[in-house]
Each structure stands twice: as C-alpha cells, then as structure tokens.
Amino acid sequence: MSEAVPAAATSGATKASVTIPARFVRPLKVGAGIAVTVAALAVVDTGFAMHAEHTLAQQVKAEAQLENTPQVYIGGMPYLGAAVLPDHEIPLMEVKALDIEVPRLGLVNASTTLRDVQVTADQLISGNFTGATVSTWSRAISVDAVSLGRLMGINDLQIANPKNISPTSGTSAEAILEGTLPGDTESTSVEVTLRLVDERFIMTPVNADNDRVAEAFSYSLDTRQLPLSAQATAVRLQGGSITFETQHRNTSLEVSQLSPVEIDGRYDSEGREN
C-alpha cells in the first residue's frame, strides 16, 4: 500500500514560471544595453570632471602659495558635453579657500567664481584652462565677526541679519551688531548700515543710544586694501560675515585669476589690467 504525499509537499514542489513573449525580449535587451552604456559614460564623465577639479586645486594652491588645498567645483553636466555643445562653455567654476591669513584683517574666507567659460576639448581633458575666455569672474572676501570685532576692539562681536530683511548684494546692506563695549559688563545691540562709497566701506549705526555707542560701532575701510583685484563693487551680509566682492567681464583666464585672493597685481586700484 503506497503512502500518501502531504499536500504541503506537493504544493512546494510546484514551481511557477514566467514566460516573456519573444516580441519583448529584444527591446528589453536593447534597453538594458543603453542603460549600461549611459551609466558607463556617466562614470567616465565624472572621472574627467574630478580630474579637472583636482588639477585646478593643485595649480591654485601652488600659484597662491596656500597652506591648504582650496575647494574647487566645476558645474555643468555632462562635463565633457562642453566639447560638443555649440557654445563650448562650462557654466560655472568656483574656487573657495577658508581661513586665509590676511594682513590687518586676520583670517578671512575667500572665493573666486567664473561664469560661462569657453573651453576647448583639449582643455576639458587636461584640466588646464589657461587662455580660456571668461564671460564674468568675481572675487569675494568674507570678514567674520571675530575678525571685524578685533578691528573694532569688541572681542565678543556678533553679526546678524535684521528681522524681515532678506540679504541683498549691492552697494548697501544692513546688519545687526551685538557686543560688549570695553568697560561694560552687558552687551549692546545696534542696527548698522553697510555702504560702499567709491573705494571706501562705511559702517554707520542707525539710531544709536548715545555718542559712545555710535562711535564704537562705526567703522571705515579702504576696500583697495583687501586682497581683491580692485576696489569692492558690492557688499552683502552672508552667514554672519560681511562679504566684499569685485567683478570683471570678458577676460582671458590665467591661473592667478583662480586664486581666491589677489596675488600678482594684474589689476590696478580701479580694476584695469596693468
């Protein structure tokens, strides 16, 4: 007499199978091949972009004699697409350096931004962009509360945006300063205007409580003393720091321009090339 097979075992031994119609097999294979190719091209493109960023970072570090390697970002995807696009442009290049020691100011953060950089295929591959045409390039220096407070004699200075006022960039801005004046035990807060008048930066308190407060929170600086390529053309409040910026248009790229600080005296005090 034969032994009955349990129902569970019978159902477990049964395996479901899925059959893909023949008409769908080829499109699926083609689609998979395209996906693999696109992924491979993306990896190659990213590799060239990273190589260019590394090359620029090392060039700038050596040229500007920076202690630390700057941060470099090259925008635009795909990176190698600039070689085949009609305008042959990289939309954005940016170099940032933190905690650079500057005479008088102390430690500052600095950056250089290039927009619409016309390049060749050889430049894209090598990462050497010397001679490329740049539509707009700007250099910015950010002075934080510690550095500004040292200049003003207020050791615990803090900088903030006024309420209900969005940060702007132009020849004027506003800020709230707070700090303990020498001889005081409590901090004082005052609103100030930040203005560029020709080559000078002028910080002026608004509705200060008395002349002592007005004098303590007033400050003036010749922006030609900043490590920019010319006098500042814009000032703004950004991340608790006062940022000064200058801008040039339609220039031929040199490695020195990528430096986050002016190092070679290529431009005079009015921003004209020497």
Buried (B, 14 or more C-beta within 10 A) or exposed (E): EEEEEEEEEEEEEEEEEEEEEEEEEEEEEEEEEEEEEEEEEEEEBEEBBBBBBEBBBBBBBEBBEBEEEBBBEBEBEBBBBBBEEEEBBBBBBBBBBBEBEBEEBBBBBBBBBBBBBBBBEEBBEBBBBBEBBBBBBBBBBBBBBBBBBBBBEBEEBBBEBBEEEEBEBEEBBBBBBBBBBEEEEEBBEBBBEBBBEEBBBBBBBEEBEEEEBBEBBBBEBEBBBBBBBBBBBBBBBBEBBBBBBBBBEEBEBBBBBBBBBBBBEBBEEEBEEE
